[in-house]
Amino acid sequence: MPGLLRGSLRFMRESGFDVTVICSPGMAAEATACEEGVRFIAVPIARGISPWRDLVALGRVWRLIRRLRPDICHVGTPKAGLLGGVAAFLARVPCRVYTLYGLRFETARGWRRRLLAVLEKLACATAHRVVCVSESLRQAVISNRLAHAAKTVILASGSANGVDAERFAPTRERRNAALRRRRELGIPETARVVGFVGRLVRDKGIVELAETYSLLRRSRPDLRLLLVGRYESLDPLPQKTRQAIETDPQVIRAGLVSEPAVYYHIIDVLVLPSHREGFPTVILEAGAAAKPVVATAATGCLDAVVDGVTGCLTPLGDVRALSRAVARLLDDPDEARRKGLAGQQRAVADFSQAALWSAQLQLYWAMLAGAMLAGDADDAAFTHGSSPTAVE
């Protein structure tokens, strides 16, 4: 929740809305709500499939929504999208929005894939508008018949929350901080660094990344791989991959960090061999830091990387192609610099957070006006005192 909503909650509050966030308990979520100046209510929501716990969470969210009586209920993430969407539907919330950050079933198989697709379709059905964070995601929603095209919308240029370009810009202070952190991590000044920022799971392509790094090391013995993120139990890596990562002294694991900006200035190339995305924020962050990107041609990545301009797109699962693309950028600093600068220009010009938040605000007002004209408002007050509830 914190990264997905940071800044937008404050913006909505300052635009006159009374905002309440319903989310699983956690220090990061509570801290973000406090920073944004909005009300926070904790409801435990299991990330995996857990019928009994999900039913209990649904009941709790429904009772909360009935008590709060919001004019808008905006839900996001797969589980909260389903439980929050159903609860808002049952509570007859006049304006219901579901933001799709990606499709989990894209990488699932068998009965699990069918079940996840059905649940996603149900979540979309409970919403009046389905916000897709990228055009390729929107096309996947339509082609899989999760929602009718007319119900889907992309805010501004897309993405989950835009990017604060200044936070990642290559300033002198940030570069000096990166040099200090580089020494602390034991990375020689002359070593080239391939970087990854995100969850260390199968779906993010960590297996392919480890294999790519192994291939590149054969001709570049001084190469380092910097991993910023942590392992997760829901999509664990094969033991062989995890062992290769943990036993190689030139693979640096920074873990989960609260401020990733400095790490982008340690790396030479960001690599994201993901199997599925909605719109990968890390690519925007790397762009804002003027770093080139190599990614797979997966949903979401197709929109985040302009192939041949801001970085390179490679076929999904093709380790050889991934290795060649990374090697080209490592071996040609001028090309890497051009792509990095192009990525920075695009991040600044097309993915302003203010533009995205303004588009979301316009969507809210349009939906409120439409609900009032349709007679769905009942006795709700469609004024600047309207109260959206975010369920994450």
N, C-alpha and C positions, 0 to 999 in steps of 0.2 A: 503493500500500500504506500509507504512513504515516498518512494521514487516515482510512482505512477501519478500521485496526486499533489506532490509538493508544488506550491505556488498557486495552483488552480483553486484550491480551497480558500486561500486568502483573497484571491481575485474575486471569487463569487461572493464572499462575505463583504468585501469592500464595495461590491456592486449592489448591495442592499439585501442580499439573501441571508436567511437564518439557516446555517449549515450544520447538519449532524452527520457524523461518520459512524457507521456500524461496522465493526471489524473484529477479527480474532484478536485476543489480547496479546500484547507484546510491547516492550519498551520503545522500540523504534516507531511503531504506529502511534502510541500515546504521545511520544515526544513531538512527532510531526503535527498531530492535531493541536497540541499546545502551542507550537511555533506558529501555526496558521491561525490560531485564535478561534477554533471551532469546537463544538461539543463532540466528545468521543464516548461511545458506548461499546463495551467489549462483549462479544458473543463468540464463544468457541465454535469455529467452523473447521472441520477436518478437511485436509487437502485431498486425501484419497477417497475412494468410494467406501462409505461406512453407513449403511442404511439406517440403523437405529440412531446414531449420533446425528445424521443428517436430518432425520425427522424431528429430533429434539431441537436442533438449531433452527429449522423451519418454523416451528411453533414459537420459539423465542423471538425470531425476527418479525413474524407476523404480529405478535402482540405489541412489539415495540412500534411498528409502523401504524398499527391501529391507534396507539396512544399518541404518537407524534402527529398523525394526520398530515403528512407532507403533501404539497402540491406536485412535487417532482420526486421520483425515486430513480436514482442513477446507479446502476449496478455494474460491476466489472469483475474480472477473473472468472474462470469456469464455474467453480463451486458457488461462489457468491452470486454469479450471474443467474444460476439456476434457482437457488434457494431464495435469494433476494427478489428475483423476478416473480417467482410464484407467489411469495408472500405479498408483494406489492399488488399483484393481480387480484389475489383473494381479498385484499384490503381495499380494492377499488381506488387505488391512487390514480388521479386523473391523467398524469403525464409520466410515462415509464420509458427509461432509456437504458439500453444495454450496450456497453462498449466491449467489443471483441478485440482482445489483444493477441489472438492466435487461435489455432485449432488443434487441440491435443490429439484428436483422433487421426490426424494426418500421419502420425508415425506409429499408431497402434495397429494391431492385427487381430483378425478373427472376431470372436464375440465381443471383445473389449472395444474394438473399433466401432462395431455396430451400436453398442450401448452408448459410447461417448457421443456418437453422431446424433442419436435419438435425444439424448439429454441436451445437447447443444441446440437442436431444433426446438425443443420445448422452451429453453431459455429465450430464444429469439421470438417465439410465438407470444410470450408474455409481455413483450416490449412493444411500444408504439414506434420507436425508432431504434435501429441497430447501427451503432457507430462502428465503422471498420477503420482501423488505424492505417491501412494501406490499400491501394487499388488491387494489388494481387490477392490480398486477403478478401476483399469485397467480391472479386470474381470467383474465388473458392467458395464463398458463402452461397453465391447464386448458383454455381454449377452443381453444388452438392444439395441444392434445394433446402437450405436451412432457413432462408427468408427470401421473400419476393424482393426483386431489385428496387421497387419503389419504397420499400421500408428502410433500405440501407442508405447510409450517408457517410461521407468522409469530411472531417473538419479541416478547413484550410488545406495545407499540403499533406496532411496525414501525420502519423507518428503517435506515440502514446502520450507524450507530454511536451513535444518540442525539445529544444535544447537551449540551455543558458550558455550561449557561446562565449561570453566573457569569462565564465568559470573555468573554461578549458583552454583559453587562448594561450599561445606560446609567449608569455611575458618573460622578462629577464628574471624576475623573482621566482616564477614557476620553474624555469629552466635550472636555476641554481638549486632550488629545492629538489629537483629531479636528480641532479648530480650528487647531492648529499645522500639521497635515498639509494641511488645506484651503488655508491660506495658501501653503504650499510648492508646492502644485499650481496655484496661481494662480486659485483659484475665489473670486469676490467673495462677501462675507458675505451679500449680499441675493439671490444667485442660487439658484434652486431646482435640485436635482440628482436626476436619475434614475440609478439604479445597476444594474450587472450584475456578478455574481461567478461566474466559471467559465471554461471553455474557450471560446475565440473560434472556434467552428466552426458549420457549417450546422445540425447537429442541435440545437444550443442555441438556435436561432432568432435568431441575430445579424443575419441579413438582414432579418427582420421588425422587429427592434429598431431597426436603423438607419433603416428607413422610418418607423417610429412616431416616432422622435426628430425626423426631418425634418418630419413633419406638426405635431408639437407646437411646434416652433420658430417656425412661421409666426405664431402668436399669443403666443408667449412668447420673445422674442428673447434674453432673458438666461438661458435654460435651459441647463444643462450635462448631458452624458452621461458618467458615470464607469464605465470598464470595468476591472475587476480580473481579470486572467487573461492568457493568451497564446494566440497562434495555434498551430494544430497542422496537420501536413501530411496526416494520415490523412483528415480531413474539411474540406478547405480552403474558405475563403469565396470567393465570386466576386470577381474582380479589381475590379469596379465597387464592391462593398460595402466591400472593404478600402481602396480609394482614398478613398471618401467618409469613412471613419473617420479615415484618416491625414492628410487635408487640411483637416479641420474643426478650427479652433483651440479650439472649445468642446467637443470630444470629448477627454476626458482618459484616456489609457491608463496605468494604474498598473503594468501588467505582472503577473507572477507574484510574489506576496508571501508571506512565511513566516508573517506574523501578520495575518489579514484583519480582525480584530475592529474596529479603529479605523475602517476604511473604511465599515462599516455606519452609523456615526454621522456620516458626511459626507452620506450620501444622504437624500432625503426619501421615495422610493419604490423598492423593489427590484422589478425587472421580469425575469421568467424566461419568455420565449416559447418554451420548449423543445418539440421534436417528440416526444421520448420521455425517460422517466426511470425509475428504479426507485423511489427516494424522494429527492428533492433536498434534501441537507443544507443548502444555502444558504438555503432557506426557513425551516428551523428556526433557523439562525443569525440571520437577519433578525428572526424572531419574538422570539428571546431579547434582541435589541437594541431591541425595541419598535418595529420598522419595519413598515409595511403592505407587502403583496406583491400584484403583479399577475402572474398566470401563465396558461398555456394549460391547457385541460382535457385534458392528455395523461396517459398512464399515469404513475403516481407523483405527479404534481402534484395529481391528484384527491384524494389522501390527505393531502398536505402542507398544502393550503389549504382552510379552511372557507369556502366561497364566501359573500360578504356579511358574514362575521364577522371573519375574520383577514385578509381580502384579497378579491381578485376573480379569478374564472376566466373566460377568454374562449375562443371557438372557435379551434381550431388553425389557424394561418395567416391569421387575420382581422385585418389591420393596423388597419382602421377601429375594430373593437371594442376592440382593444388600446389604441389611442390614446384612445378615449373613457374607458376605465376608468382609465388613468393620469391623464388630465386631471381627472377627477372628484376623485381623491385630492390632486392638486396644488392644486386650486382650493378644496378644503374641508379645511382643516387639522384641524378638529374630528373629521371622519369618519376622516381618516388616523390621528389620535391614538387614536381608539377601536379601530380595527382593529389598530393596532400593539400596544396594550396587551392586546387579546384574544389576539394571536399570542404575546405574551410569556407570558401565563398558561398557554396551551396547551403551549408548549415546556417550561415548568417542570413542569407537572403530568403530562404524558403521555409525555415523551420523555427521561426521566432515563437517563443512561448506565448507572448502577448497576442499574436495573431490567432493561435490555436484557441486560447482562452476566450477571446472575443467571439470566435465562431461558435464555441460552445454556449456562450451567453446568448447569442442570437438564436441558436436552436431552442434554448429554454424558453425565451420569450415567444417565439413562434408557436411552440407547442402549447404554452399557457393560453395564448390568444385563441388557438384552434380549439382547445378544450372548452373554453368559455363560450365560444360561438356555437359549439356543438351541444351545449347544455350539459356537459359532463362535470361542470365545476361544483355542482350542488351548492353548499354554502361556504366553499373555500374562498379565501381572499386572494384574488389575482392582482396583487399589488407588489410594491418593492419589499413587502414583508413576507413574500412567499418563501416557503421553506423546503429546499431540496434536501434529500437524504441520500448519502452515498453509502453503498454496501460493497465492501471489498473483502 
